[in-house]
Amino acid sequence: MIDSKTKFGHFDNDNYEYVITDPFTPSPWINYLGNDGFHGLISNTAGGYTFFRDPKFRRLTRYRYNNVPVDTGGRYFYISDGDDAWSLAGRPMDTVLDKYECRHGMGYSRFLSRKNDVEAKATCFVPLNTTAEVYMVSLENTGAKSKQLSMFSFLEWCLWNAEDDATNFQRNLSTGEVEISESTLFHKTEFRERRNHYAFYHVNHELSGFDTCRDSFLGPYRGMHNPLVVETGKSNNSHAHGFSPIASHHLKVDLAPGEKTSFVFVMGYCELANDEKWARPGVINKKPAEALIHRFDTTEKAQAALDDLHRYWQDLLGKCVVKTPDSAFDTSINIWNQYQNMVTFNLSRSASFYESGIGRGMGFRDSNQDTIGFTHMVPNKVRERILDLSATQKPDGSAFHQYQPLTKKGNANIGGNFNDDPMWLVLSTCNYIKETGDYAILDELVPFNNDETDSGTHFEHLHRAFNHVVNNLGPHGLPLIGRADWNDCLNLNCFSTDPNESFQTTQRGASDIAESLMIAGQFVLYGEEFAVLCDKTGHSELALTCRAHTDKMREAINTHGWDGEWFLRAYDARGNKVGSNDNQEGKIFIESQGFCVMAGVGTDNGRAKKAMDSVAEHLVTDYGIMLQQPAFSGYDKYLGEISSYPPGYKENAGIFCHNNPWIIISEAMLHNPDRSLAYFSKLCPTYLQDKQALRRSEPYVYSQMVAGADSAVPGQAKNSWLTGTASWSYYAAVQYILGIRPDYDGLRISPCVPAEWQEINVKRTFRGARYDIDIVNDVSDASVGDDHTGECNTSNTSDSTKPCVTASRISIVVDGNALIGNLIPFAEFSGDHKVVVTLTK
């Protein structure tokens, strides 16, 4: 058992890095490389894989999930020094190093290792706008004696389709093909047929040998931890014919005392037009690879590309920089949360060390939500993503639940009928327009179901999303849940007793009874947002119609969705309550509390406060807020997958982190800063550095799930990186705790911060304008400013927390000019401006 107080690494904020000092972390701690469709996953010991655009259909390198030993397959460099051999990144060889360090940074990872007076370094990254990974490797003799070393590179090619590669062995063990050209090893499996793409691995140095056949490199019945070639110190110059192709360079390196030498390795991907595939019969056209190699054939060129990557990330992260009295808050918001937002935006839920990249594709609800943490960084990419998602919407306003990134078409195998999906398109679009002022996106013609013969404006897509809810209401006037709402594991129309069925795609009956309170709150929140957008774009009659529907839904929630102390979660297919005090298990759920309160339901009659107090009483733990309580002790076919998990894990009373920010936002809206920040700090990884061994997952990014109070190991985290927790946590922290909120006409300031945060600075780029915002929390002086709280105004302040200064007075001065209200109008302030916000008791 690992000591729970052990630390495996620390933050280096000056360099935007997390420094890992032990190769044997509780689980592989990974980073992401790449941009613009070319991506790699890399662990703290260089495990992982690379793909172009689609991790299923364009997998370049092979990786073995759930393998023993864990984290098998990657970008390996073996170093042989006499009788000793070791791995540059700490694994897969078992040799104990004299020193080890991995630094995960923004789009790159650095490795440093030392053994027997040999210091090895490697920096791995994907240059901007490039379909290649570059590895800058150096070896230095730090001792007093000369060294005669051999270095062997190694990676294993995947045969493109990752699912087929892992299953269709009767074919795949006969198809592997390679070419060797000096220091470049080409992977051309299936190139002779329907494929127009190949991969290569190059080093800018003359070779002492090579291998392209895995069996030859490893030797009989050996693993990557003890390759025969490394043991003998000599490559076999093997050619893969049918069997598993790899790429390994052998470099002999002689180093005098104090001498250092460097290499640049490039692993790249090339596509060609069909009539340009061949240089001559049987020989691939290598010109695209040669051009790509030439861009990085010296250390100086590679370093220049790395410097460009650094500047790119400094610019992105510089668009919103906060300084508060809380360094853990700042580290998350300024660096790692934004970085995770970008990674999650790029990949949705398709490729992590928990998602194999084979099944899920890009989620409709996931990808829409991911944009809210990313729009301020690269709005043009968000615009493209929103329109891609819009094109997977069906004519009736519903949507394919997923789409494949290579084709951008809906995944018919998963289908739709997840009834929360449509309204997320309203959230992403309105958030995008507030950030950019780009109303023109609403006029873009977008096909339904990717059918160019049936198109409508993007505004029409939003209208149909709204109407999909209106047209799919149940007996209580609440939205029908369909296959599921946000919680894919609450399957009220499945009734499965067959272990071979999918909970989420199996449906029995007409699905016309089971209703969702979560969707009800979502519809009120984003339905009213759509009504505002209608007003802004001249659709005033439609706005009135929309508000009539949201008012009716608000009434339905109050009439049929309140259980006395909290909001119900749902009605099942038999019309029975779910998430009621009348239930034996699953009495209270988090989702409907968060969404109903965020929608403002119950702020006028005390129910919102009661719901949040019930969350605090029943769901809050030391590690976050549980999804529901009590946990389900047995399987219930009328609830579905949620009851199939052991108590305390995933959706069965686990801390499913994605929904915790909904409570953080709700408490901020009710003027409870201490509760809001306390919940944030329970969830945010930068606050949890003393729990590294307990949590197991990466201590610099959010995880999807943390084990709840009913589990065997409360606080243990799983499913890191690709989670909506990232975008929602950023959204909650910046827009509701700090209260820096984009709006259609400008930037709205409405902080909800604890009394001890007396001075805050936020530097925010907004539509090209740059605002340097000082927030002065002057709780001792009530003589300044207007009694104005903007969107947070409510009389329901919780008695259980300290008074929130946001519930009192806000004074805003821009360049010495006092504003009325809490909106900085962009039309008046579109340049560089100094803003002073004073909060008074």
Buried (B, 14 or more C-beta within 10 A) or exposed (E): EEEEEEEBBBBEBEEBBBBBBBBEBBBBBBBBBBBEBBBBBBBBBBBBBBBBBBBBBBBBBBBBBEEEEBBBBBBBBBBBBEEEBBBBBBBBBEBEBEEBBBBBBBBBBBBBBBBBBBBBBBBBBBBBEBBBBBBBBBBBBBBEEEBEBBBBBBBBBBBBBBBBBBEEEEEBEEBBBBBBBEBBBBBBBBBEEEBBBBBBBBBBBEBBBBBBBBBBBBBEEBEBBBBBBBEEBBBBBBBBEEBBBBBBBBBBBEBEEEBEBBBBBBBBBBEBEEEEBBEEEEEBBBEBBBEBBEBBBEBEBBBEBBEEBBEBBEEBBEBBBBBBBBEBBBBBBBBBBBBBBBBBBBBBBBBBBBBBBBBBBBBBBBBBBBBBBBBBBBBEBBBEBBBBBBBBBBEBBBBBBBBBBBEBBBBEEBBBBBBBBBBBBBBBBBBBBBBBBBEEBBEBEBBBBBEEEEBBBBBBBBBBBBBBBBEBBBEBBBBBBBBBBBBBBBBBBBBBEEEEEBBBBBBEEEBEBBBBBBBBBBBBBBBBBBBBBBBBBEBEEBBEBBBEBBEEBBEBBBEBBBBEBBBBBBBBBEEBBBBBEEBEBBBBBBBBBBBBBBBBBBBEEEBBBBBBBBBBEBBBBEBBBBBBBBBBEEBBBBBBBBBBBBBBBBBBBBBBBBBBBBBBBBBBBBBBBBBBBBBBBBBBBBBBBEBBBBBBBBBBBBBBBBBBBBBEEBBBBBBBBBBBBBBBBBBBBBBBBBBBBBBBBBBBBBBBBBBEBBEBEBBBBBBEBEBBBBBBBBBEEEEBBBEBBBBBBBEBBBEEBBBBBBBBBBBBBBEEEEBEEBBBBBEEBEEEBEBBBBBBB
